[in-house]
């Protein structure tokens, strides 16, 4: 009996540190999530106060557009639908053309395309308008297709990698390869195609930079003009209600599509079985590939030609050294801050039921808000004596990038978590001394790819952020995008081209570094295998 009592006491003593560790881990996660939610939702609280300052009698007239504003909203939605349909069609056709490429080649191409997507769309518009005198709806659609189609290609390639090769091989035994592709591959890839459509629609709906450069009036541009004319943030927020609701509907569609995606199965030892495409599809694939290549190469060539010789381009960059340093610092801080904010959100996105739906809804709000509205919310949230140290420094620009792009990092971390091997996680939980011990020894290595991908994406997007930074940046802390914005009004073509090329290099370089690091880590992991 004494030995049994002693064993029971030893077991109870061993359980105390484990229980304390679980409690600390649970409370630590809760505090982390609350801090991240407070930062993300602080601008929304300020916007709610601005809404309340508008007289009740004006709410309906502002939130429900009529006449010319309703027609402008309808045109903006139609323009975004055309953008999403065209970009998705181009991306799907090119991804099907790359069906038989090796997995490593598809991965490298996906990372390169995602890096080009991170380049701001107005740089594409500047490059194309300098090459040909483009203007109007066709010009906006062309620039948006050139910008969004790489994203559609990358997502569709991810969907093709999610297919089990055995299912396609089995279908080919019963019918032709093309019919097997239609019956087996396209249904499994449809969630990724739908995600590309929803994301392209939502982002193009709230973007006003490309339409403004190409002389097309859209609803998002009207909001920015109203903010400058009236100086009443509450009125602008009420006016943005229909735009936000439509973009939120596309965000819910994006959530449904992403939850239906599978886990990519990348086999580096074999090629995909070739498919004999119909003649009409080969023509479509050739046209789509031509549009994609033109969208990737023509802007770079046009900007290089505008920049002139290397000495003159370097002299133009020397004048913007301060802005370049601010941009690099802000983008780095935004990448780190977004990952810290996104990590607890990624935990919540994995949940099902009401809590998971609430997490998705709250995370989608900053993603679908027009950038100018985000800037107004940041001004209301941090323009106080208690936060003057933050509001008067370049940190406020980094905070603006975190609020805008942390949802992208959260989605990236959530997608990376879905690729983890459950058996490896179970083994980690069996042998870990605590949850933090297991995460530091095993979990961090598994999630490192998602952290690198999310950080590189936020860095590249922060380099090109303009809408919110233009409103909150204090004097003396301008970024490259603001310098470029000023150049556009002064007609300095060479300085514009040099600045655009620098931003392009920063965005693409972030993607290249992330991809190279991932390949190096993957090679090291394979060498460690017995």
C-alpha positions in Angstrom: 0.0 0.0 0.0 2.8 2.4 0.8 4.4 1.9 -2.6 1.1 2.5 -4.3 0.6 5.7 -2.3 4.1 6.9 -3.1 3.5 6.2 -6.8 0.3 8.1 -6.7 2.0 11.1 -5.0 4.8 11.0 -7.6 2.2 11.0 -10.4 0.3 13.9 -8.9 3.5 15.9 -8.6 4.3 15.2 -12.2 0.9 16.3 -13.3 1.2 19.8 -11.6 3.8 21.2 -14.0 1.9 19.8 -17.0 -1.3 21.4 -15.8 0.4 24.7 -15.2 2.0 24.5 -18.6 -1.3 23.9 -20.3 -3.0 26.8 -18.4 -0.1 29.2 -19.2 -0.2 28.1 -22.8 -4.0 28.6 -23.0 -3.9 32.0 -21.3 -0.9 33.0 -23.4 -2.8 32.2 -26.6 -5.8 34.0 -25.4 -3.8 37.1 -24.6 -1.9 37.0 -27.9 -5.2 36.7 -29.8 -6.8 39.6 -27.8 -3.7 41.9 -28.5 -3.8 41.0 -32.2 -7.5 41.6 -32.4 -7.2 44.9 -30.6 -4.6 46.1 -33.2 -6.7 44.9 -36.2 -10.0 46.2 -34.9 -8.9 49.6 -33.5 -9.4 51.4 -36.8 -12.8 49.8 -37.1 -13.8 51.2 -33.7 -12.7 54.6 -34.8 -14.7 54.3 -38.0 -17.8 53.3 -36.0 -17.4 56.6 -34.0 -17.2 58.5 -37.3 -20.4 56.8 -38.5 -22.2 57.8 -35.3 -21.3 61.5 -35.9 -23.3 61.6 -39.1 -26.9 62.7 -38.6 -29.3 59.8 -38.7 -31.4 61.5 -41.5 -28.4 61.2 -43.8 -27.6 57.5 -43.3 -30.0 56.1 -45.9 -29.0 58.6 -48.6 -25.3 57.9 -48.1 -25.5 54.1 -47.7 -28.0 53.6 -50.6 -26.6 55.2 -53.7 -29.0 56.5 -56.3 -28.8 58.2 -59.7 -25.3 58.7 -60.9 -23.7 57.0 -57.9 -25.7 53.9 -58.4 -24.8 53.8 -62.1 -21.1 54.3 -61.1 -21.3 51.4 -58.6 -22.9 49.1 -61.2 -20.1 50.0 -63.7 -17.4 49.3 -61.0 -19.0 45.9 -60.2 -19.1 45.1 -63.9 -15.5 46.1 -64.4 -14.4 43.9 -61.4 -16.4 41.0 -62.8 -14.7 41.4 -66.2 -11.4 41.5 -64.4 -12.0 38.4 -62.4 -13.5 36.4 -65.3 -10.7 37.3 -67.7 -7.9 36.7 -65.2 -9.3 33.4 -64.0 -9.7 32.2 -67.6 -6.2 33.1 -68.5 -4.7 31.6 -65.4 -6.6 28.3 -65.7 -5.6 28.0 -69.4 -1.9 28.6 -68.7 -2.0 26.2 -65.7 -3.5 23.5 -67.8 -0.7 24.1 -70.4 1.9 23.5 -67.6 0.1 20.3 -66.5 2.9 18.0 -67.7 5.8 20.1 -66.2 7.9 18.7 -63.4 6.7 19.6 -59.9 9.9 21.6 -59.1 9.4 23.7 -62.2 5.8 24.3 -61.3 6.8 25.3 -57.7 9.5 27.7 -58.9 7.1 29.3 -61.5 4.4 29.7 -58.8 6.7 31.6 -56.5 7.9 33.8 -59.4 4.4 34.6 -60.4 3.3 35.4 -56.9 6.3 37.8 -56.6 5.1 39.6 -59.7 1.6 39.8 -58.3 3.0 41.7 -55.3 4.2 44.5 -57.6 1.6 47.3 -57.3 -0.9 47.4 -60.1 -0.3 51.1 -60.9 3.2 50.2 -61.9 1.8 47.9 -64.6 -0.6 50.8 -65.6 2.3 53.2 -65.9 4.4 50.9 -67.9 1.7 50.0 -70.3 0.5 53.6 -70.8 4.0 54.6 -71.5 4.3 51.9 -74.2 0.9 52.6 -75.9 -1.6 55.4 -75.4 -4.1 53.3 -73.4 -7.2 54.7 -71.8 -10.7 53.6 -70.9 -12.3 50.4 -69.9 -10.4 48.1 -72.3 -7.1 49.5 -70.9 -8.2 48.9 -67.3 -9.2 45.3 -68.1 -6.0 44.6 -69.9 -3.8 45.9 -67.0 -5.9 44.0 -64.5 -5.7 40.8 -66.5 -1.9 41.2 -66.7 -1.7 41.8 -63.0 -4.2 39.1 -61.7 -3.5 36.3 -64.2 -0.2 35.3 -62.5 -2.2 34.8 -59.2 -4.7 32.7 -61.0 -2.0 30.6 -62.5 -0.3 30.0 -59.1 -3.6 29.0 -57.4 -4.6 26.7 -60.2 -1.2 25.0 -60.2 -1.7 24.5 -56.5 -5.1 22.9 -57.3 -3.5 20.6 -59.8 -0.9 19.5 -57.2 -3.7 18.7 -54.8 -5.0 16.0 -57.1 -4.1 12.4 -56.4 -2.3 11.1 -59.5 -3.7 7.7 -59.1 -7.3 8.9 -59.6 -6.4 10.5 -63.0 -4.4 7.5 -64.1 -7.4 5.2 -63.2 -9.8 7.5 -65.2 -7.5 7.4 -68.2 -7.9 3.6 -68.4 -11.6 4.0 -69.0 -11.8 7.0 -71.4 -9.6 9.5 -73.3 -7.1 11.7 -71.4 -9.1 14.8 -72.2 -12.4 13.4 -70.9 -10.6 12.0 -67.8 -9.1 15.5 -67.2 -12.6 17.1 -67.4 -14.2 14.4 -65.2 -11.5 14.1 -62.5 -9.1 17.0 -62.6 -11.3 20.0 -63.2 -13.7 19.3 -60.3 -10.9 18.9 -57.8 -9.2 22.1 -59.1 -12.5 24.2 -59.0 -12.1 25.4 -55.4 -8.7 27.0 -56.3 -10.1 28.5 -59.5 -13.0 29.9 -57.4 -10.6 31.3 -54.9 -8.7 33.1 -57.7 -11.9 34.6 -59.0 -13.1 35.8 -55.6 -9.8 37.3 -54.7 -9.4 39.1 -58.0 -12.9 40.5 -57.8 -12.6 41.8 -54.3 -9.2 43.4 -54.8 -10.0 45.0 -58.1 -13.3 46.4 -56.7 -11.5 48.4 -54.0 -8.6 49.5 -56.1 -8.7 53.0 -57.7 -5.1 53.5 -58.7 -5.3 51.8 -62.1 -8.6 53.3 -63.2 -7.5 56.8 -62.1 -4.3 56.5 -64.2 -6.2 55.3 -67.2 -9.0 57.9 -66.9 -11.8 55.7 -65.7 -14.1 56.7 -62.9 -14.9 54.0 -60.3 -16.8 54.0 -57.0 -13.6 53.6 -54.9 -12.1 56.6 -56.6 -15.3 58.6 -55.9 -14.9 57.8 -52.2 -11.3 59.1 -52.2 -12.4 62.3 -53.9 -15.3 62.7 -51.4 -12.9 62.4 -48.5 -10.7 65.2 -49.9 -13.6 67.4 -50.8 -15.8 67.1 -47.7 -13.2 66.2 -45.0 -16.0 64.2 -43.2 -14.8 60.7 -42.7 -18.2 59.5 -41.4 -19.9 60.4 -44.7 -17.3 58.6 -46.7 -17.6 55.5 -44.5 -21.4 55.4 -45.0 -20.9 55.9 -48.7 -18.5 52.9 -48.8 -21.2 50.6 -47.3 -22.4 49.0 -50.6 -18.8 48.6 -51.8 -17.8 46.9 -48.6 -20.8 44.6 -48.6 -20.2 43.4 -52.1 -16.5 42.9 -51.4 -17.4 41.0 -48.2 -19.7 38.7 -50.1 -16.7 37.8 -52.4 -14.6 37.3 -49.2 -17.1 34.8 -47.9 -17.0 33.1 -51.3 -13.2 33.0 -51.0 -13.5 31.4 -47.5 -15.8 28.7 -48.9 -13.4 28.0 -51.7 -10.3 27.8 -49.5 -12.0 25.5 -47.0 -12.7 23.1 -49.9 -9.1 23.0 -51.0 -7.0 19.9 -50.4 -3.4 19.2 -49.5 -0.9 19.4 -52.4 0.8 16.2 -53.2 4.1 17.1 -54.8 5.9 14.2 -56.5 9.4 15.3 -57.6 10.2 12.0 -59.2 7.7 11.9 -62.1 6.0 14.0 -64.7 2.3 14.4 -65.1 0.8 12.3 -67.9 0.5 14.5 -71.1 -3.0 15.3 -72.3 -4.0 15.8 -75.9 -5.9 19.0 -75.7 -8.7 19.9 -78.2 -7.7 22.3 -81.0 -9.9 25.2 -79.6 -8.3 24.8 -76.2 -4.8 24.9 -77.7 -5.6 28.2 -79.3 -7.0 29.5 -76.0 -3.9 28.3 -74.2 -1.6 30.0 -76.7 -3.5 33.3 -76.4 -3.5 33.1 -72.6 0.3 32.3 -72.5 0.9 35.3 -74.8 -1.1 37.6 -72.4 0.8 36.3 -69.4 4.2 36.7 -71.0 3.4 40.2 -72.2 2.2 41.1 -68.7 5.5 39.9 -67.2 8.0 41.3 -69.7 6.6 44.4 -71.4 6.3 46.5 -68.2 9.9 45.7 -67.2 11.3 46.5 -70.7 9.2 49.7 -70.9 10.4 50.9 -67.5 14.0 50.1 -68.3 13.7 52.1 -71.5 12.2 55.0 -69.7 14.9 55.0 -67.0 17.6 55.5 -69.6 21.2 54.6 -69.0 22.4 53.1 -65.7 24.3 56.2 -64.5 21.2 58.4 -65.0 18.9 55.9 -63.4 21.3 55.6 -60.4 21.4 59.4 -60.1 17.6 59.4 -59.9 17.7 56.8 -57.2 20.3 58.7 -55.2 17.8 61.5 -54.7 15.4 59.0 -53.1 17.8 57.2 -50.7 15.8 58.4 -47.7 12.5 57.1 -49.1 14.2 53.9 -50.0 15.4 53.4 -46.5 12.0 54.2 -45.0 10.3 51.8 -47.4 12.7 48.9 -46.5 12.3 49.6 -42.8 8.5 49.9 -43.0 8.2 46.7 -45.1 10.4 44.8 -42.7 8.5 45.9 -39.6 5.2 45.2 -41.4 6.3 41.7 -42.3 7.3 40.9 -38.7 4.3 42.6 -37.2 1.9 40.9 -39.6 3.3 37.5 -38.7 2.9 38.1 -35.0 -0.7 39.3 -35.5 -1.5 36.6 -38.0 -0.4 33.6 -35.9 -3.2 33.6 -33.4 -5.7 34.4 -36.2 -4.5 31.3 -38.0 -5.3 29.3 -34.9 -8.9 30.6 -35.0 -9.3 30.0 -38.7 -8.9 26.3 -38.1 -11.9 26.2 -35.9 -15.4 25.1 -37.1 -18.8 26.4 -36.1 -19.6 29.9 -34.9 -16.2 30.8 -33.6 -14.5 29.9 -36.8 -17.1 31.9 -38.9 -16.6 34.9 -36.6 -12.8 34.7 -37.0 -13.1 34.6 -40.8 -15.6 37.5 -40.8 -13.5 39.8 -38.6 -10.4 38.9 -40.6 -12.1 39.7 -43.9 -13.1 43.2 -42.9 -9.7 44.9 -43.2 -9.1 42.9 -46.4 -12.1 44.3 -48.2 -12.1 47.9 -46.9 -10.8 50.5 -49.4 -7.3 51.6 -48.4 -8.5 55.2 -47.9 -11.1 54.1 -45.4 -8.4 52.1 -43.5 -6.3 55.3 -43.4 -9.2 57.3 -41.9 -9.7 54.6 -39.3 -6.0 54.7 -38.3 -6.1 58.5 -37.9 -9.1 58.2 -35.6 -7.6 55.4 -33.6 -4.0 56.7 -33.1 -4.2 60.5 -33.4 -4.3 61.1 -29.7 -1.9 62.4 -27.0 -1.5 58.9 -25.6 -0.3 57.4 -28.9 1.5 60.5 -30.2 4.8 58.7 -30.1 3.4 56.2 -32.6 1.4 58.5 -34.8 4.3 61.0 -35.3 6.8 58.3 -36.4 7.2 56.0 -39.3 5.8 53.2 -37.2 2.3 54.4 -38.1 3.0 53.5 -41.7 4.1 50.0 -40.7 0.9 49.7 -38.6 -1.1 50.7 -41.6 0.5 47.9 -43.6 0.0 45.4 -40.8 -3.8 46.3 -40.6 -4.1 45.9 -44.4 -2.0 42.9 -45.0 -2.0 40.8 -41.8 -5.1 39.0 -43.2 -3.0 37.8 -46.2 -0.3 36.5 -43.7 -3.0 34.8 -41.7 -4.4 33.0 -44.7 -0.9 32.0 -45.7 -0.2 30.5 -42.2 -3.5 28.8 -42.2 -2.8 27.2 -45.6 0.6 26.1 -44.4 -0.9 24.5 -41.3 -3.2 22.5 -43.5 -0.1 20.9 -45.2 1.3 19.5 -42.0 1.5 15.8 -41.5 -0.9 14.8 -38.7 1.2 11.7 -37.8 4.2 13.9 -37.2 2.2 16.2 -35.0 0.9 13.3 -33.0 4.4 12.0 -32.4 5.4 15.6 -31.3 2.6 15.7 -28.7 3.6 12.3 -27.3 7.2 13.2 -26.6 7.0 17.0 -25.8 7.6 18.2 -22.3 5.2 21.1 -22.9 3.3 22.7 -25.8 6.0 25.3 -26.2 8.8 22.7 -26.1 7.1 20.7 -28.8 6.5 23.8 -31.0 10.1 25.1 -30.6 11.6 21.7 -31.4 9.3 20.4 -34.1 6.4 22.7 -34.8 8.4 25.8 -35.7 10.4 23.8 -38.3 7.1 22.6 -39.8 5.6 26.1 -39.9 8.8 27.8 -41.1 7.7 27.6 -44.8 4.4 29.3 -44.0 6.2 32.0 -42.0 8.7 32.7 -44.8 5.9 32.8 -47.4 3.7 35.1 -45.4 6.6 37.4 -44.5 7.7 37.7 -48.1 4.2 38.4 -49.3 3.6 41.1 -46.7 7.0 42.7 -47.4 6.3 42.9 -51.1 2.8 44.2 -50.6 4.0 46.8 -48.1 6.5 48.1 -50.6 3.7 49.1 -52.9 1.1 50.3 -50.3 -0.2 53.8 -51.1 -3.8 54.4 -50.2 -3.5 54.2 -46.4 0.1 55.4 -46.1 -0.6 58.5 -48.0 -3.1 59.6 -45.3 -1.1 58.6 -42.2 2.5 59.1 -43.0 4.0 62.0 -40.9 6.1 64.7 -42.6 9.7 63.5 -43.3 8.8 59.8 -43.4 7.6 59.4 -47.0 8.0 56.0 -48.8 8.9 55.2 -52.4 5.2 55.0 -53.3 4.7 58.6 -52.1 7.7 59.8 -54.0 6.4 58.0 -57.1 2.9 59.6 -56.5 4.6 63.1 -56.4 6.6 62.3 -59.6 3.4 61.4 -61.4 2.1 65.0 -61.0 5.5 66.6 -62.0 6.0 64.6 -65.2 9.5 63.3 -64.3 9.4 60.2 -66.5 13.0 59.1 -65.8 12.5 59.3 -62.0 9.2 57.5 -62.2 10.7 54.7 -64.2 13.7 54.4 -61.8 11.5 54.3 -58.8 9.1 51.8 -60.3 12.1 49.5 -61.2 13.4 49.7 -57.6 10.0 48.8 -56.2 9.7 46.0 -58.7 13.1 44.6 -57.7 12.2 44.8 -54.0 9.0 42.9 -54.5 10.4 40.2 -56.8 13.5 39.9 -54.6 11.4 39.2 -51.6 9.8 36.3 -53.4 13.1 35.0 -54.7 14.7 35.0 -51.3 11.8 33.2 -49.8 11.8 30.6 -52.5 15.5 30.1 -52.3 15.4 29.7 -48.5 12.6 27.2 -48.8 14.5 25.1 -51.3 17.6 25.2 -49.1 15.6 24.1 -46.1 13.9 21.3 -48.1 17.3 20.1 -49.4 18.6 20.0 -45.8 15.5 18.1 -44.6 15.9 15.5 -47.4 19.6 15.0 -46.5 18.7 14.4 -42.9 16.4 11.6 -43.8 17.8 8.1 -43.1 
